[in-house]
Amino acid sequence: MAYKLRYDPEADVLLLVLKGKGKLSHAEEFGDIVVHFDKKEKPLFLEFLNASKIIPLMVQAMAKKEAVASIA
């Protein structure tokens, strides 16, 4: 499955589009991650707020094969 990524450097937000079609119903915020859902509760896209800080920590954790990454 191919995902679309968009980065807004001014807002420092990385958008990961999971589903190309669908009508947005609502969003839920989990710290610096916002998940946008359709009416069937399927995620449409994810927003990573403060992306320049969070994404490198995620990549480091993946490189070390760590199960948990501490994001403060």
N, CA, C and O of each residue as an XYZ file, in Angstrom:
288
protein
N       0.846     -1.177      0.000
C       0.000      0.000      0.000
C       0.894      1.244      0.000
O       1.852      1.324      0.769
N       0.586      2.185     -0.841
C       1.342      3.437     -0.922
C       0.643      4.516     -0.104
O      -0.576      4.675     -0.166
N       1.432      5.241      0.652
C       0.908      6.339      1.452
C       1.446      7.652      0.910
O       2.532      7.700      0.334
N       0.685      8.706      1.097
C       1.135     10.033      0.689
C       1.594     10.781      1.926
O       0.945     10.739      2.971
N       2.709     11.457      1.795
C       3.239     12.278      2.872
C       3.274     13.727      2.421
O       3.626     14.027      1.280
N       2.911     14.610      3.316
C       3.010     16.052      3.060
C       3.589     16.690      4.307
O       3.188     16.369      5.425
N       4.530     17.593      4.110
C       5.124     18.288      5.248
C       4.945     19.782      5.077
O       5.231     20.330      4.013
N       4.471     20.443      6.127
C       4.319     21.889      6.148
C       5.380     22.431      7.106
O       5.210     22.351      8.323
N       6.480     22.983      6.568
C       7.557     23.447      7.445
C       7.161     24.627      8.328
O       7.682     24.769      9.434
N       6.258     25.465      7.861
C       5.816     26.602      8.677
C       5.089     26.140      9.937
O       5.319     26.664     11.026
N       4.212     25.158      9.776
C       3.450     24.628     10.907
C       4.186     23.487     11.610
O       3.812     23.088     12.713
N       5.239     22.962     10.966
C       5.987     21.802     11.459
C       5.053     20.619     11.678
O       5.051     19.989     12.736
N       4.254     20.334     10.641
C       3.276     19.239     10.686
C       3.528     18.300      9.508
O       3.629     18.731      8.360
N       3.627     17.012      9.817
C       3.739     15.982      8.792
C       2.388     15.297      8.690
O       1.832     14.849      9.693
N       1.865     15.220      7.483
C       0.568     14.592      7.233
C       0.818     13.277      6.514
O       1.483     13.247      5.478
N       0.288     12.197      7.058
C       0.386     10.871      6.458
C      -1.017     10.462      6.039
O      -1.867     10.175      6.882
N      -1.256     10.437      4.724
C      -2.570     10.094      4.190
C      -2.645      8.576      4.045
O      -1.876      7.976      3.293
N      -3.577      7.964      4.772
C      -3.750      6.517      4.766
C      -4.771      6.061      3.740
O      -4.641      4.991      3.146
N      -5.779      6.880      3.544
C      -6.891      6.522      2.656
C      -7.173      7.718      1.763
O      -7.491      8.800      2.256
N      -7.062      7.533      0.461
C      -7.233      8.633     -0.480
C      -8.645      9.173     -0.579
O      -8.848     10.334     -0.935
N      -9.619      8.339     -0.265
C     -11.020      8.767     -0.362
C     -11.715      8.524      0.967
O     -11.316      7.665      1.754
N     -12.745      9.289      1.191
C     -13.521      9.137      2.411
C     -13.904     10.498      2.944
O     -13.219     11.491      2.698
N     -14.992     10.538      3.668
C     -15.474     11.794      4.220
C     -15.088     11.872      5.687
O     -15.379     10.971      6.474
N     -14.436     12.952      6.034
C     -13.981     13.163      7.401
C     -15.164     13.301      8.345
O     -16.092     14.070      8.096
N     -15.111     12.540      9.432
C     -16.159     12.596     10.443
C     -15.677     13.353     11.678
O     -16.330     14.286     12.144
N     -14.531     12.938     12.196
C     -14.009     13.564     13.409
C     -12.528     13.255     13.550
O     -11.975     12.452     12.798
N     -11.892     13.900     14.519
C     -10.478     13.678     14.795
C     -10.286     13.490     16.291
O     -11.040     14.020     17.106
N      -9.265     12.729     16.628
C      -8.904     12.527     18.025
C      -7.431     12.833     18.180
O      -6.603     12.415     17.371
N      -7.115     13.571     19.236
C      -5.739     13.970     19.482
C      -5.118     13.090     20.559
O      -5.706     12.863     21.617
N      -3.922     12.602     20.267
C      -3.151     11.784     21.185
C      -1.786     12.447     21.332
O      -0.824     12.059     20.669
N      -1.708     13.435     22.193
C      -0.461     14.190     22.328
C      -0.184     14.958     21.052
O      -0.988     15.786     20.624
N       0.966     14.675     20.443
C       1.361     15.359     19.208
C       0.904     14.625     17.950
O       1.359     14.942     16.851
N       0.021     13.662     18.099
C      -0.502     12.926     16.946
C      -2.019     13.105     16.909
O      -2.712     12.885     17.902
N      -2.512     13.507     15.746
C      -3.952     13.684     15.555
C      -4.391     12.684     14.483
O      -3.846     12.661     13.379
N      -5.383     11.861     14.825
C      -5.911     10.860     13.894
C      -7.280     11.337     13.425
O      -8.153     11.649     14.235
N      -7.455     11.390     12.111
C      -8.714     11.826     11.503
C      -9.448     10.597     10.976
O      -8.882      9.797     10.230
N     -10.716     10.455     11.373
C     -11.497      9.262     11.064
C     -12.678      9.572     10.145
O     -13.166     10.701     10.088
N     -13.125      8.530      9.423
C     -14.362      8.656      8.656
C     -15.530      8.197      9.533
O     -15.335      7.884     10.707
N     -16.727      8.157      8.978
C     -17.917      7.782      9.756
C     -17.896      6.333     10.226
O     -18.577      5.976     11.187
N     -17.111      5.498      9.543
C     -17.006      4.087      9.924
C     -15.859      3.843     10.904
O     -15.486      2.698     11.159
N     -15.301      4.930     11.454
C     -14.201      4.865     12.427
C     -12.894      4.370     11.828
O     -12.012      3.914     12.556
N     -12.760      4.453     10.512
C     -11.512      4.068      9.855
C     -10.636      5.312      9.729
O     -11.128      6.374      9.345
N      -9.352      5.198     10.046
C      -8.484      6.371      9.944
C      -8.255      6.782      8.490
O      -7.974      5.947      7.631
N      -8.380      8.078      8.237
C      -8.133      8.634      6.906
C      -6.712      9.176      6.787
O      -6.017      8.934      5.800
N      -6.301      9.913      7.812
C      -4.934     10.425      7.821
C      -4.483     10.750      9.236
O      -5.286     10.918     10.154
N      -3.161     10.832      9.375
C      -2.535     11.161     10.653
C      -1.782     12.468     10.503
O      -1.167     12.727      9.469
N      -1.833     13.285     11.534
C      -1.031     14.499     11.580
C      -0.028     14.350     12.714
O      -0.401     14.027     13.843
N       1.235     14.583     12.415
C       2.267     14.579     13.429
C       2.647     16.027     13.688
O       3.316     16.656     12.868
N       2.217     16.557     14.836
C       2.539     17.917     15.216
C       3.972     17.941     15.748
O       4.455     16.941     16.279
N       4.644     19.069     15.608
C       6.059     19.168     16.015
C       6.881     18.071     15.349
O       7.726     17.439     15.985
N       6.627     17.856     14.077
C       7.210     16.739     13.333
C       8.733     16.737     13.333
O       9.345     15.672     13.403
N       9.352     17.906     13.256
C      10.822     17.941     13.204
C      11.448     17.398     14.488
O      12.620     17.022     14.493
N      10.688     17.356     15.557
C      11.170     16.809     16.824
C      10.789     15.336     16.971
O      11.588     14.530     17.447
N       9.581     14.992     16.567
C       9.052     13.642     16.789
C       9.580     12.609     15.788
O       9.992     11.519     16.184
N       9.570     12.943     14.516
C       9.933     11.964     13.481
C      11.365     11.446     13.651
O      11.573     10.238     13.543
N      12.363     12.305     13.912
C      13.712     11.757     14.127
C      13.778     10.769     15.297
O      14.511      9.783     15.233
N      13.022     11.028     16.354
C      13.009     10.099     17.490
C      12.387      8.762     17.094
O      12.837      7.708     17.544
N      11.363      8.805     16.261
C      10.740      7.566     15.785
C      11.722      6.773     14.921
O      11.822      5.552     15.048
N      12.435      7.461     14.056
C      13.399      6.800     13.163
C      14.537      6.191     13.980
O      14.970      5.073     13.702
N      15.024      6.923     14.989
C      16.079      6.384     15.852
C      15.620      5.121     16.564
O      16.368      4.147     16.649
N      14.405      5.132     17.073
C      13.870      3.954     17.760
C      13.764      2.774     16.801
O      14.063      1.638     17.171
N      13.342      3.042     15.580
C      13.236      1.968     14.578
C      14.617      1.410     14.244
O      14.782      0.197     14.112
N      15.606      2.291     14.107
C      16.962      1.853     13.771
C      17.546      0.979     14.878
O      18.305      0.048     14.610
N      17.186      1.286     16.117
C      17.668      0.511     17.259
C      16.768     -0.687     17.551
O      17.054     -1.497     18.433
N      15.670     -0.784     16.791
C      14.688     -1.857     16.970
C      14.103     -1.836     18.382
O      13.880     -2.880     18.996
N      13.861     -0.630     18.879
C      13.243     -0.465     20.183
C      11.731     -0.520     20.050
O      11.164     -0.039     19.070
N      11.093     -1.103     21.031
C       9.648     -1.212     20.999
C       8.980      0.099     21.414
O       7.847      0.375     21.019
N       9.685      0.903     22.209
C       9.101      2.138     22.734
C      10.060      3.288     22.488
O      11.260      3.176     22.741
N       9.524      4.389     21.995
C      10.307      5.610     21.829
C       9.748      6.655     22.779
O       8.545      6.913     22.793
N      10.618      7.250     23.564
C      10.183      8.287     24.494
C      10.166      9.618     23.778
O      11.194     10.103     23.306
N       8.972     10.207     23.703
C       8.794     11.500     23.061
C       8.290     12.457     24.121
O       7.154     12.352     24.585
N       9.141     13.383     24.494
C       8.754     14.330     25.555
C       8.351     15.653     24.974
O       7.995     16.570     25.715
